[in-house]
Amino acid sequence: MILWVWVLWVCSCQSKLENPQPYILEYPFYFGKPHLPQDNPLTQEGVGLGRKLFFLNDLSSNQQVSCASCHKPEYNFGDHVDFSIGVSGQKTAFNVPHLVNLAWNSGPFGWNGRSKTIRAAIENAILSEKEMNGNFKIIVQRIHKNPSLKKAFAAAFPFTTEPINQENILKALEQYVLSLVSYKSNYDLWQEGKYQPTDSEKRGFELFFKSPKVGIQKGAGCGDCHTGHITTNGRFINNGLFPIEEGLMSNSSVIYDKGKFKVPSLRNVALSAPYMHNAIFSSLEEVIEHYNSGVHVSEFTDPILLFQQNELGQAPNLSLTNQEKQDLLSFLKMLTDSTILNK
């Protein structure tokens, strides 16, 4: 009889558990289908929990650093310094990459491709001695002491025996990062017929997406790597920076991957200074000039850059005028979406 009562009590409790509500990822049709993990569907409760964890200092060893300490919303979920400061005052190995529109990136992730998935990238950041130096056993203990977070975990993962665990911490954070979608810039409004670009912005758009062809068309060829509406092809390339660092080679062990780094999306790029994996450029003007006349040629430089020229005998050199550089800058600023601050 006692056993039967206990079974009825368990069934009664289970029946009160509610499925998390699906999180509807909003994006324009021209983005295409996002890459979402099959084992971690987005839910309102999961994304909400992930946001709380993203801004939580308890994930770091000294309880002084959160994900948002380096990935700041006001800087396109990146940072405004060359290298961010982790626990114990240590600097990150690279300029912190931004986290916007990663749902359309199939990976690997990180400047040098150290993480195959977003979830792995989050785990690496939490465990990295230079970043958060976290310990999941201790993190779980801290969360158990927080009634609000305990309730949020139970709501996000109601059908697990113990919802507060390392896997669910990472899944919640992954859901939040995947929810960071930027699609309300003037560029997007233009696509929807709700914004009329300036002449400079239109010229910049043409230059950006046209490949230079001597005697045929003037172009900057930016769109050859920063493709489509997301403005990235997701590849790793050597874009002619000097000195040449290991880059992707440090994870692939392939010599031809030397100096290759992830092509970032240029969404909200005006908010993302400084630029490149090593933060070598402090302004977009410097970035434009690098591709115009500063590409370093080596056996590792991506072929697409080696033959960029608008005039014969100038490769790699775009020979852009001051007005054309300004037009490119106008277009890049057109990609700014101020609503990202509210994510």
Sequence and secondary structure as in RCSB ss.txt:
>XXXX:A:sequence
MILWVWVLWVCSCQSKLENPQPYILEYPFYFGKPHLPQDNPLTQEGVGLGRKLFFLNDLSSNQQVSCASCHKPEY
NFGDHVDFSIGVSGQKTAFNVPHLVNLAWNSGPFGWNGRSKTIRAAIENAILSEKEMNGNFKIIVQRIHKNPSLK
KAFAAAFPFTTEPINQENILKALEQYVLSLVSYKSNYDLWQEGKYQPTDSEKRGFELFFKSPKVGIQKGAGCGDC
HTGHITTNGRFINNGLFPIEEGLMSNSSVIYDKGKFKVPSLRNVALSAPYMHNAIFSSLEEVIEHYNSGVHVSEF
TDPILLFQQNELGQAPNLSLTNQEKQDLLSFLKMLTDSTILNK
>XXXX:A:secstr
 HHHHHHHHHHHHHHH     B      GGG      TTS  BHHHHHHHHHHHT GGGSTTS   HHHHSBGGG
TTB SSSS B GGG B SS     TTGGG  S BSTT  BSSHHHHHHHHHH TTTT   HHHHHHHHHT HHHH
HHHHHHSTTSSS  SHHHHHHHHHHHHHT     SHHHHHHTT     HHHHHHHHHHHS  BTTTB    GGGT
S TTTT    EE  S SS   BTHHHH  GGGTTBEE    TTGGGS SBSTT  BSSHHHHHHIIIII    TT
S HHHHT BSSTT  SB    HHHHHHHHHHHHTT  GGGGG 
